[in-house]
Amino acid sequence: MHIGVIGAGAWGTALAHVAERAGHASIIWARESEVVAEINSSHHNERFLPGAHLGPNITATSDLNDLRGCDLVVNATPTQFVRATLTPAVGPDSPLANIPFVNVAKGIELGTHKRVSEVVAEVLPNSGTFAVLSGPSHAEEVIKDMPTTVVCASADHVVATLVQSIFKTKTFRVYTSDDVVGVEICGSLKNVIAIAAGIVDGSGLGDNTKAALMTRGLAEIARLGVALGADKDTFFGLAGMGDLIVTCDSKHSRNRFVGDQIGKGRTLDEILGSMSAIAEGVPTTRAALELAASVGVELPITEKVASILFDHEEPMKAIRDLMVRPLKPE
């Protein structure tokens, strides 16, 4: 099959690699002309996935029209850029029309509080059936063919199983689900909790603190997801617990890195200015709080992450505030 990948970041590039390993051809759309040229000429993407060699069935383009006729399209652009990236493809003659659309971005859009499925439905109403692919899957390990397991959620089981079969290799395994909302909320808010986990690490606090944070963070994610109609079991699977564990603990996690540096005393502007990749948890922190407020859900950890990031609250004060909240049953 022919797979179109929108976004040449680390994860989009790694998924093109998985598809190539499974016997399919991939074309990656990138806005950076130098990235397109490098992928096509030397089969490398040193800017976003250094050291990785890409197979001969992976090409690149800067024209979305070149994705016309693909059997599947994967969106790997960050959430806050999805709307702008897809807008040029709007219209009855859209190159993305009627093609199954798989999202791998993890976030909530600022201002609208929409999940990516909602953004895509609004911008590209003639796109094919939507699916979301998520789970513990750092690109730096996927590109090295380290065993990785994720979940694909779609309202259409046929599309979910199509994605499952396309990305099936000896080292990449996909489970299916019908809980799009749950998988999207898991992927979005785990980045916020990972920032908090990084703050714990950077502040020199211990394993007890981090374990409590991750556990209560998962409860917070599930609380919002269930309020939006998600299945509670989703939060204890690959998209929930699995992705939360890897994002809070891994050296590859951009969101944990942001928190770690905050805990060590650097400013948010300084940290983000030094990064070539995007930490989706930063804008999602604001968007998640607004979304939660709209459905009457309390997110105490997310509130404190926002206070630290945007209001310059001292991390240790924020942690003390969480510890002295009114006592209640688990």
N, C-alpha and C positions, 0 to 999 in steps of 0.2 A: 504494500500500500504506500501511498504518498502522504506524508505527514507535514503539515505546516506548523511552524512554531513562531509565534509573535513574541519577540524579545530574545536577545542574544546574551542575556545575563548567565550566571553560572548554572542556574537550575534549568533554564530553557535549553542551554547547550548540552547539559547532562542528559536531559530527556531525549534530545535528538540522538545522542549516543546510544541510549537504551533502545530506541526504535531501530537504529541501524544494526545493533547487535541482534535484534529480533528478525532481521531480514527486510526491513522497510527503508524507503528513501525519505529523507527529511530536507526541507528547505526552511532556513531560519531567516525571519525578517529582523533587521536591526536598523536603528536610526543612525548609527555611527558608520560612516562610509569606510573608515579604516578597519573596522571589525569585519565588515562584509568582505573587503578585499583580502584580509588575512585568512579568513575561513576558506575562501575560494582558491587562494593561491598556495597556502602552506598547510591547510587543515589544522590550524591552531586558533585559539581565542585567548591570547595571552593577557588581554585586558581584564577579562572576567573569570577565566578559568585557566590560570597559568599552568603550563606543563602538560596539559592534556592534548593528546593527539586524536583528531577526529577522523572517522572512516571516510572512504571515498564517496559514499552515498549520502553525504551531508554537504549541502551547498548553502549559500546565503544570498540575500537580496535586500534592497532598500525600498522595494515597490510591493505594496500589499497585493497588487493585482497578480503578482506571480504566485500567490497562494490559491488562485482560482483553480478549481478542479481537484483540490486535495480531498482525500477521504476523511481526514480528521484535522481540526485546527486546535492547537494548544496555545492558550494565552499565558505567557510568562512575564508580562510587563507588570511592574508594581501597581498595586491597587489604585493609588492616587493618579496614575497616568493612563488607566484603562480607557476612560471616556475619551480623552484627547487622542489616544492612539487609534481607537476604532472609528472615530467620527469620519475620517476620510473614506471609510469603506461603507458609509451609509448610502442607501438608495436601492431602487428595484434591481439594479444591475450590480449589486454588491458582490465582490469576489468571495465573500464569506457566506453568501446566502445558502441556506439549506445544508450546510456542512456541520456535522456534530461539533460542538464547541466545548473544549475541556479547559477549565481554568485551574491554574496552579498558584496564582497570586494569593496572598494571605493577608487580608485586611478589610477595613470598612471605610467607605468613602467619606471624606470630610464634608461637612455641610449638608449632605443628603442623608447620611447615616445608612446608606444602602450597601448591601453585600454585593459582591461582584456579579452574582447571578441576576440581581435586580438591575444593575447598571447595564449589563449586556442586553437584557430584555428590553430596556428602555432605548438604548442606542441602536441596537441591531434587531429589531423585531422579526426580521426574516432570516435570522441565523438559525442553524439547526439546533437539535436538542442539546440542552446544557448539561454538563457534568463537571464535577469538581474532583481533583486528584490531590490527596493530601496524606500526610503521615510523617514519621521520623525518617528524613531522607536528605541529608546534606549532600549537595552536589559534589563536593570534594571527595566523598567516599563512593558515590554512585559512579562517577567517571572512572574509578579504579576497579569497578565491578565487585565491590564489597557487598555481601548479601544485604538486601534492603526490601522492606515490605511496607506497602502503602494501601490506601483504600480509595476506590472511586465511587462517588455517590451520584446518582441521577434518578430523576422521576421515571425514566424509561429504562427498564432492566436490559433491554436489547443494547442500548448505547453503553451502559455500564459494563456489560460483558464484552462489547466490542473493544472498549478501552483496555479491559483486562487482557484480552487476547493479543492486542497490538503490542503492549509493553511487557509481554511475558518472555522472560529469559531465565537462564539458570541461576542468576543472581538478583533478579528483580521480580518480586511477586506482588500481584494486585488482588485485593479482596473487593467485593462489591457491596453497595449499600444503597438504600433509597432515601437516606436522610441528608438531603442537600443542606438544609439549614444547619443541622448539627455539625456537619463536617466544616462548613464555612465558619461558624462561630468558633469552633475549636482552633482552626488554623489562624484565625484573626487574634483572639485573645491570648493564646499561648505566647505570642510575641510580647505582649504587655507583661505577663508574669515572668517571662525570661529577662526582661529589663530589671524587674524587681530582684530576681535571683542574682543577676550580675551586681546589683547594688549591694546585696548581702555579701557576695564574694569580695568585691572591692573594698568594703568596709571592714573586712577581716573578721566577720562573724562566722560561726561554726556550722557544722552539719545539722545540728538540731534546728537552728533557725531556718536553714534552707529547706529542710524536709517539711517543716511546718508551713512555710511559704508556698511550696509547690502543692501540698495537699489542700490547703485552704484556697489556693489559687484555682485548682481544678474545680472545687465546689462552687467558686464564684463564676467560672466559665459556664458550668452546667446550669447554674441558676438562671443566667441570662438566656442560654440556649433553650431551655425548657419553656421559659416564658414566651419565646418566639415560635414555639411549636415543635422543637426538636425532640428526638427520642433520647431519654436520659442515658441509655446504654451506650450511645455513641461516644460519650465523654470518657468512658473507661476502656475504649478501644484504641486503635492505632492513631486515629486523627486527634484523639483527646490525650489520654495519658501517655501514649507512645511519643507523640510529637512534643508534648510538654517536657518529658524527661530529657530528650535529646537537645531541645532548644535551651533548656535551663543549665545543662551541664557541659555542652560541647565547646571546644575551642573554636569550632567553625561558626558558631552562632553570632551573627552580627548584633542581634538584640541583647544577648547576654553581655557582649563586649561593650555596648553603650552603657549598660548599667554598671559594669565593672569599673569603667573609667569615671563615671559619675561618683561612685563610691570612693574612688581614689582622689577626688577633688577637682577633676577637670570640668569645664563647662560644657553644656550640651552643644552650643554652637561650635566650640573648638573640636569636639569629638566628631560631629557630623561633617565638618569641613575637612577632616583628615581621611574620611572614608570614601572609597570609590563606589561601593555598593550602598544600597538603601536599606535602612533598618525600618521595616514596615511597622514595627510596634510603636514608634514615636507618634506618627499621625493617628494611628488606630487608638491610642490611649484617649485622645480627645473625642474621637468619633464614637468609641464604645461607651463612654460616659453619657454622651448625648442620647445614644440609642437606648441605653439602660434607663435613663430618666423618662424616656417616652413610654416605656412599658412598666414603670414603677418598680424597677429592680435596683437593689443596692449593690455596689461594687467597691467595697472599702479598700481593697489592695490597689485596684486601678485608680481610685481617687488619690491615694497617696503617691502612686507613681506619677500622676499628673502634677501633683503639688511639688514634687521634687524636680521634675523636668522643666516645668513652665513657671513655677512660682518660687523656685530656689529654696524650698524648704530643706532643712538639713536632714539627711537620710536617717541619722540616729533618732532625731525627734519624731520623724514619721513612723519609725518602727516602734518607738515607745507608745505613740498614740494608738497604734494597732493593738498593742499588748494590753492596754488598759481600757479597751472598749468594754461595754457591759457584758457580763458573763451570760452564756446561754448554752443549751444543749448542742451537741455536734449535729 
